[in-house]
Amino acid sequence: MADLTITRLLDAPRELAFRVWTDPDHLAHWWGPAGFTAESCTVNLTEGGRWRICVSDGETELWASGVYHEIVPPERLVFSFAWEEPAGARGHDTLVTILLAERGGKTEMMFHQAIFETVVERDEHVDGWQSCFGRLIAYLDELR
């Protein structure tokens, strides 16, 4: 069993940082590792509401989905996350917690995901999320 924590300082106000995590139009610009684009993104931003996204590199489609557990604008977002298997079944569910703290006009984002079944699975997500957050930072720069 393993978990993952990544912290980033975003050059954006907290309200915008929250919005890019919760608005499907924003999510489509940065979700997924480098080389992938969001082909589909749906969000029902209510506690108990579902989200689902498909990213593609032109050859492979990867679907992920989950349920929102806590929504506290603009400071906290908690949702389940699982990759969908090709036959449509959900893979192992993890819980993602996003905490956003105001830091002098910028936002400190603390990302936590748990619990992975193996350290290898966790480490694969580290690379994916690091790439994804690089795209998030670049997208926020475009919005400024």
N, C-alpha and C positions, 0 to 999 in steps of 0.2 A: 504494500500500500504506500502511495506517495502523493504529495500535493505540489502545487506550483504557485509561486508568488513572483510577480513582476511589477516594478514600480517605474513610472515614467513621469516626467514633468512636461506637461503640455502647454504650449504657448497659446492659450485660449482661456476665456472665462469659463467658469464652471458650468454655467447654463448651456453654453455651446458644446462643451465636452459631453454633457449628459445627452444633448440632442443628437450628436453624431453616433451615440450608442443605441438610440431608441427610434430614430426616424429612418424608415426603409430607404428613402431617397439618399440620405447621407451614408447609411451602411453600405449601399451598393457601390460607393466610391472607394471604400478602403478595406472591406472585409475580405479576407483570404490572403494567402501568401503571395509574394511577388510572382508575377507571371500568370496569375489567375484573375479572372473578372467575375463579378457577381452576375449570374444569368437570371436569377429570380430571388426576390426578397420580400417576405411577408411578415408583418408584425401586428399582433393584437396586444397593444401595450396596456394591459390590465392584469392585475394579479390573478393568476389562473389562466391568462391568455397565452396563446402559443405564438412562437416565432419559427420561421423556417427559411433557410437560405441555400442556394446552389451556387457553387463557384466552379469555374471551368478554365482549363488551360488550352482549350481548343480541341483536345483529344479526350480528356477525362472530366467527368462531372462528379463533384463531391457534394453531397447533401448533408446538412446538419440541421438539427431542430431542437426545440426544448419548450419549456413552460416558464413563464415569469412567476417568481415566488414573492419578491418584494420590489416595490417601485417607490422610491422616496426622492422625488426631484428636488434639487439637482445633485444630491449627494450619494445615493446608494441605489444599486440595481443588482438583484439576485435572480439568477435563472438557471435552469438545468440545461445541459449541453450533451448531445450525443451525435455521433456520426451515424448516418443511415446506411445500412448494408444494401448491396445491389438488389436484393430481393424485396427491399422495403422494410425489413425489420430494423429496429433501433439497436445500435451498439450499446456499449457500457455508458450509463448515465453518470455525468459528473455535475457538480454544482459550482457555478461561477459567481463570484461576488466582485463587484466593481465599486470601489469607494473613491469619491472625488472630493478633494479638499482644496479650498481657496488658498493660494500662495502668492499674494501680491499681484493680482491680475492674471496670474497663471493658474493652472490646475495640476495638483499632484494626483495622478491616477494610480491607485493600488488595485492590481488585478490578482485575484486568487482563484485557483481551480482545484477541486478535490472531489473525490478521492480516486486516483488512478489505480488500476489493478496491478500495474507493474511500474518499475522505475523506467524501463524502456519506453513504455507508452507515454509516461510523463515527459521524458526527454524529447520524444518526437513532437509533442505539443509545444515545448519550449521554442524550438526552431520555427514552427508555424506561427506562434503568437508574436515572436520577436519580429518576424518579417511583416506580419499584419500590422503591428504597432508602428513600424517604420512607414508603412503606407498611410496609417492614421495621422502621423505627425506631418507628412507631406501634404495630405489633404487639408489639414487645419491651416497649414501655411498658405495653400491656395485660397482658402476662405477669407484670409486676412486682407 
